[in-house]
Amino acid sequence: MAAGGHRVTTVDSVAVAISRFSNGVSDFHRVPPPKFEPLAYCRALARIVEENDVDMVIPVHEETDIIAMLADLADSTGRRNTMIMEVFAVATADWSWK
């Protein structure tokens, strides 16, 4: 994405997240652990989206389910063009190897 001219921001609850050290990443933000603090995670993500003028959120791993379940919270920020994957689409992607 960075090679295509996009600014890439990553978030993780782990301070030493591997994505943090990518040459393609412009910014890194530490957030609460989504598995144990889903509401705090979504609020932090919504704040980061707003403060950094993020156009698209591409969740991975466990975050996909949490963001999908709490999509109303993310939508309440009024952000446009923010991608929230539906639970069905996430389940399909998670099991696409079958």
N, C-alpha and C positions, 0 to 999 in steps of 0.2 A: 504494500500500500504506500509506503514511504517513497518507493521508487517511482510510483505514479504521481508523485507530487502532493500526497496527502500528509497531514501532520498526524502522527500516531501517538496516542496517549494510552498507557496501560495502567490497570489497577490490580492490586492483589493484597491479600491479608498477610502475606509473608513478606518480611522486610527484604529478603534477598531473593526475590522472584527472578527467574531466569530471563523473562522478557525484559526486565529492567536494563539489561546490559546489551540489548540488541542495538546495532547501529541505526536501525530504522525507527527506534522509539525516541520521541521528542521529550515526553514527560512521563513520570511514574508517580502514582499516588497510592499510599497505603490506606486500606479500608478495613473496617471490621470484618471478621470471618463470616462469610455468608451462611455457612452451615449452622453456626451457633448464634449469630445475631443477624437474621435475615432482614429485619426492618431497618436496623442501623446501617447495614450494608447498602440497602436500596436508597436510603436517605443520603448517604455519603456519595453514592454513584450519581444520584440526581443533582447534588450540589456540584460535583465535578463537571458533569455535563453542562450545567448552566454557567459556571464560572469560566470554563474553557471553550465555550461555544462549540461543543461537540455536535456534529451532524449525525453520527451513526454510532450505535453501541452494538458491538458484536460479542455477545457473551459466549464463554466456553466452559466446559466441565459442569460442575454443580450449579454454577451461577445461572445457567439457562433456565432451569426449573424454578429457581427462586425469583428471578426477574419476571418470568412469565406469570407466576402466581401473584406477584405484587405489581403487575403492569399498571393497575389503576393509580398507584402511588407515583410511578414514573411519569405517567401521562399527566398527572396533576401539575407538573412543573410547567406545562404549556410549551415544552420543547417541540419543535417541528422536526420531521425527518429522522426521529430516533427509532431505530429498529428494535422491536420487542418480539422475540420469537414466541409463537404459540406453543402451549404444552404438547399438542399433538405433533407439531413439526419437530420439536425437540426430541420427543420419544422416537420418532421415525429416524432422525439423524443419529441418535445414540445407538440404534439397533440396525443401522444400515449395512453392517458387515455380515448379517445373517443371510 
